[in-house]
Amino acid sequence: MQRREVITLLGSAAVAWPLGVRAQQPSPKARRIGFLTRYSDASVSAQIDAFRQGLQDLGWLEGKSINIEYRNADGQVDRLPALAAELAALNVDVIVTVDTPPTQAAKQATSTIPIVIAVSADPVGAGLVASLAHPGGNITGMSLLAPETDQKTLELLKETLPKTRRVAMIFDPNNQGMLLRVKATKTAAPKLAIEFQPIPALSRSELADALTAAAKDPPDALIVLSPIYAAYRNEVGDFATKTRVPLSFDTSGLAGEAGALLSYGADLSALFRRAATFVDKILKGAKSADLPIEQPTKFEFVINLQTARALGIEVPSALLAIADEVIE
């Protein structure tokens, strides 16, 4: 049930590309775009499709006027530098990155090829750019504004679940953007009388062990960042099913997932679509250093009443009234 119209603008993450796209024959006159991601997961295919649709809306036809060289590290961070170097060696016209680690790898691989960030929690805090207004160097793109929105998420969780005493968040210790989000959430938690429980995800097996341990004394809620969900969807889903712990996501695109109680954040598909406009400008001659980093201006609050009913949670009517969308 849509409560108010929002203007749509990804984490995180690569997908399994359609076979026809991967097998396309390059056009000799086509411009080449590198696309570097850490993960490959079908759950985020909508974001990649949004980027491609954004290019098409701007007149760039894949396989004709542009060709996209997709590279993903299958979740292995140590593969990113080699993949970034591979794209740089191909001398693509621009490299599009998803999340902080791929952007860091691309930045190390080239200082001349323009880099467009499709989504990153805090590119300034992560040391990717000098400032939002004047990024400098060869990097520009989108910032998720995540640390600020994560604090708001915690407030909404407290309002939805007034008895909440402990909230957990899964994070990747190797992702500087996520570390900033953990720090912001940890700072906000005491003000709401909430104990914050960070759960590191260094690998699939280590996360599985950590969640098994957490299941013995489950938190009242689990905040799931979109890049984590893309990488560890099964592990998160199994934990939520076994413990009946409600999930909170950072994008409306995941609000309908099993176990999701609410989501708050920017529309990641809209961010990817907006990233296409940066690519368009660069291919038409703009310098990445002259293109300010953009932040989303619209955020969506979604409540999943299906999950609330299944878990026996009564959502306050005041929250239902301000939600952008309620999933019945």
C-alpha positions in Angstrom: 0.0 0.0 0.0 1.8 3.1 -1.2 1.5 5.9 1.3 3.1 8.7 -0.6 4.8 9.1 -3.9 8.6 9.1 -3.7 11.1 10.1 -6.3 13.4 7.2 -7.1 17.0 8.0 -7.8 23.0 0.0 -4.8 25.3 -3.1 -0.6 26.0 -4.0 -3.5 26.9 -6.1 -5.8 27.3 -8.0 -9.1 24.9 -10.4 -10.6 24.8 -13.3 -13.0 24.5 -11.4 -16.3 22.2 -12.7 -19.0 24.1 -15.1 -21.2 23.3 -13.1 -24.3 25.0 -10.0 -22.7 28.1 -11.9 -21.8 28.4 -13.5 -25.2 27.8 -10.2 -27.2 30.3 -9.4 -29.9 32.0 -6.0 -29.4 31.2 -3.3 -31.9 34.3 -1.6 -33.3 32.8 1.8 -32.7 31.4 1.1 -29.2 32.7 2.7 -26.1 33.8 0.3 -23.4 32.6 0.3 -19.8 34.3 -1.8 -17.1 32.0 -3.0 -14.3 33.7 -4.2 -11.1 31.9 -5.9 -8.2 32.8 -8.1 -5.3 29.8 -10.4 -5.4 27.7 -12.2 -7.9 24.2 -12.8 -6.7 20.8 -13.0 -8.4 19.2 -11.1 -5.5 20.6 -7.8 -6.8 20.0 -8.3 -10.5 17.4 -5.5 -10.3 20.2 -2.9 -9.5 22.3 -4.0 -12.5 19.3 -3.9 -14.7 18.5 -0.4 -13.5 22.0 0.7 -14.5 21.7 -0.8 -17.9 18.3 0.7 -18.4 19.6 4.1 -17.3 22.2 3.9 -20.0 19.6 2.9 -22.6 17.4 5.7 -21.6 20.3 8.0 -22.3 20.8 6.6 -25.8 23.5 4.0 -25.1 22.7 0.6 -26.5 24.6 -2.3 -25.2 26.3 -4.3 -28.0 26.0 -1.3 -30.3 27.2 2.0 -28.9 28.6 0.6 -25.7 30.0 -2.7 -24.5 30.3 -3.6 -20.8 33.1 -5.7 -19.5 31.7 -7.3 -16.3 34.1 -8.6 -13.6 33.2 -9.9 -10.2 35.4 -11.5 -7.5 32.8 -14.1 -6.4 33.1 -12.7 -2.9 36.9 -12.9 -2.7 38.3 -9.5 -1.9 41.8 -10.6 -2.7 40.8 -11.1 -6.3 39.7 -7.5 -6.8 43.1 -5.9 -7.5 43.8 -8.4 -10.3 40.3 -7.8 -11.8 40.7 -4.0 -11.6 44.1 -4.3 -13.2 42.6 -6.4 -16.0 40.0 -3.7 -16.7 42.7 -1.0 -16.7 44.8 -3.1 -19.1 41.8 -3.2 -21.5 41.9 0.6 -21.4 38.1 0.9 -20.9 36.6 4.4 -21.1 35.2 4.3 -17.6 35.1 1.8 -14.7 31.9 1.5 -12.6 32.3 0.1 -9.1 29.9 -1.3 -6.5 30.8 -0.7 -2.8 34.1 0.3 -1.2 36.5 -2.6 -1.8 36.0 -2.7 -5.6 36.5 1.1 -5.7 39.7 0.9 -3.7 41.0 -1.8 -6.1 40.1 0.3 -9.1 41.7 3.4 -7.6 44.9 1.4 -7.1 44.8 0.1 -10.6 44.5 3.4 -12.4 44.8 7.1 -11.8 43.7 8.1 -15.3 40.6 6.0 -16.3 37.5 7.7 -14.8 35.8 5.7 -12.0 32.1 6.0 -11.2 30.9 4.6 -7.9 27.4 3.2 -8.3 27.0 2.9 -4.5 29.3 3.4 -1.5 28.5 4.1 2.1 30.8 7.0 2.6 33.4 7.7 -0.1 34.9 10.6 1.8 35.2 8.7 5.1 36.7 5.7 3.3 39.4 7.9 1.7 38.2 7.4 -1.9 37.7 11.1 -2.6 38.8 14.4 -1.1 35.2 15.7 -0.7 31.7 15.3 -2.0 31.7 18.7 -3.8 35.2 18.4 -5.2 36.2 14.7 -5.4 39.3 15.4 -7.3 41.3 12.7 -9.0 39.5 10.2 -11.2 36.6 9.1 -9.0 33.0 10.4 -8.8 29.6 8.8 -8.4 27.0 8.1 -5.7 27.2 8.1 -1.9 24.7 6.1 0.1 24.7 8.4 3.1 24.7 5.2 5.1 26.1 6.2 8.6 23.3 8.7 9.0 20.5 6.5 7.8 21.7 3.6 9.9 21.1 5.7 13.0 17.6 6.5 11.8 17.1 2.7 11.2 18.0 2.1 14.9 15.4 4.7 16.0 12.7 3.1 13.8 13.5 -0.3 15.2 13.1 1.0 18.7 9.8 2.6 17.9 8.5 -0.5 16.2 9.8 -2.8 18.9 9.7 -0.7 22.1 11.1 -3.5 24.2 14.2 -3.9 22.1 17.3 -4.2 24.3 19.9 -5.6 21.9 20.3 -5.2 18.1 22.9 -7.0 16.0 24.5 -6.0 12.7 26.5 -8.2 10.4 29.5 -6.5 8.8 32.6 -7.1 6.8 35.8 -6.1 8.7 37.6 -5.6 5.4 35.1 -3.1 4.1 36.0 0.4 5.3 32.5 1.7 4.4 30.9 -0.9 6.7 33.3 -0.1 9.5 32.0 3.5 9.4 28.4 2.2 9.5 29.2 0.0 12.5 30.8 3.0 14.3 27.8 5.2 13.7 25.3 2.6 14.9 27.4 1.8 17.9 27.5 5.5 18.8 23.7 5.8 18.4 22.7 2.7 20.4 23.3 3.8 24.0 21.1 6.9 23.4 18.2 4.5 22.8 19.1 2.2 25.6 20.2 -0.4 23.1 23.1 -2.8 23.3 24.8 -3.0 20.0 26.1 -6.4 18.9 28.4 -6.4 15.8 28.9 -9.7 14.1 31.9 -9.9 11.8 31.6 -11.8 8.5 35.1 -12.7 7.3 33.9 -15.7 5.4 30.8 -17.9 4.8 32.0 -20.5 7.3 33.0 -18.0 10.0 29.7 -16.2 9.7 27.8 -19.5 9.9 29.7 -20.2 13.2 29.0 -16.7 14.5 25.3 -16.9 13.8 25.1 -20.4 15.4 26.6 -18.9 18.5 24.3 -15.9 18.3 21.2 -18.1 18.0 21.8 -19.4 21.5 21.0 -15.9 22.8 19.3 -14.1 19.9 19.2 -10.4 19.7 15.8 -8.6 19.5 16.5 -7.6 15.9 19.2 -7.9 13.2 20.2 -5.1 10.9 21.2 -6.5 7.5 23.2 -4.3 5.1 22.4 -5.0 1.4 26.0 -6.0 0.4 26.0 -8.5 3.3 22.6 -9.9 2.2 23.9 -10.3 -1.4 26.8 -12.3 -0.2 25.2 -14.3 2.7 21.6 -14.5 1.8 21.2 -18.2 2.9 23.0 -17.7 6.2 20.9 -14.7 7.1 17.7 -16.4 6.1 18.4 -19.5 8.0 19.2 -17.5 11.1 16.0 -15.5 10.9 13.9 -18.6 10.4 15.4 -20.6 13.3 15.4 -17.7 15.8 12.4 -15.7 14.6 14.5 -12.6 14.9 13.0 -9.8 12.8 15.3 -8.3 10.1 15.8 -4.7 9.2 17.2 -3.8 5.7 18.8 -0.6 4.4 16.9 -0.5 1.1 13.2 -0.9 0.2 14.1 -3.4 -2.5 14.6 -6.0 0.2 11.6 -5.1 2.4 9.7 -8.0 1.0 12.3 -10.7 1.8 11.5 -13.5 4.2 11.9 -12.3 7.8 12.0 -8.6 6.9 10.1 -6.4 9.4 11.1 -3.0 8.0 13.5 -1.2 5.8 14.8 2.4 5.7 17.1 3.9 3.1 17.5 5.0 -0.4 16.3 2.9 -3.4 19.5 1.2 -4.5 18.1 0.6 -8.0 17.6 4.4 -8.3 21.2 4.9 -7.3 22.4 2.6 -10.0 20.2 4.3 -12.5 21.6 7.6 -11.5 25.2 6.3 -11.8 24.4 5.8 -15.5 24.1 9.6 -15.9 27.7 10.0 -14.6 28.9 7.5 -17.2 27.0 9.3 -19.9 28.6 12.6 -19.0 32.1 11.1 -18.9 31.6 9.4 -22.3 30.6 12.8 -23.6 33.7 14.5 -22.4 33.2 15.5 -18.8 36.0 15.1 -16.3 35.3 12.9 -13.3 37.1 15.4 -11.0 34.6 18.1 -12.0 31.5 15.9 -11.2 30.5 16.3 -7.5 29.6 13.1 -5.6 25.8 12.9 -5.3 23.8 11.7 -2.3 20.2 10.5 -2.3 17.6 13.0 -1.2 14.7 10.6 -0.9 14.5 7.8 1.6 11.8 5.1 1.9 10.4 3.6 5.1 8.7 0.3 4.5 6.9 -1.9 7.0 6.2 -5.6 6.3 3.0 -6.5 8.1 3.2 -10.0 6.9 6.4 -10.5 8.9 4.9 -8.6 11.9 1.9 -10.8 12.0 4.0 -14.0 11.6 6.1 -13.0 14.5 3.3 -11.7 16.7 4.5 -8.1 16.5 1.9 -5.3 16.8 3.3 -2.3 14.8 2.2 1.1 16.3 -0.4 2.8 14.2 1.7 6.0 14.3 4.5 4.2 12.3 2.0 2.8 9.8 0.8 6.3 9.2 4.3 7.6 8.3 5.5 4.6 6.3 6.0 5.1 2.6 4.8 1.6 2.0 3.1 -1.1 4.0 3.4 -4.7 2.8 0.1 -6.4 3.8 
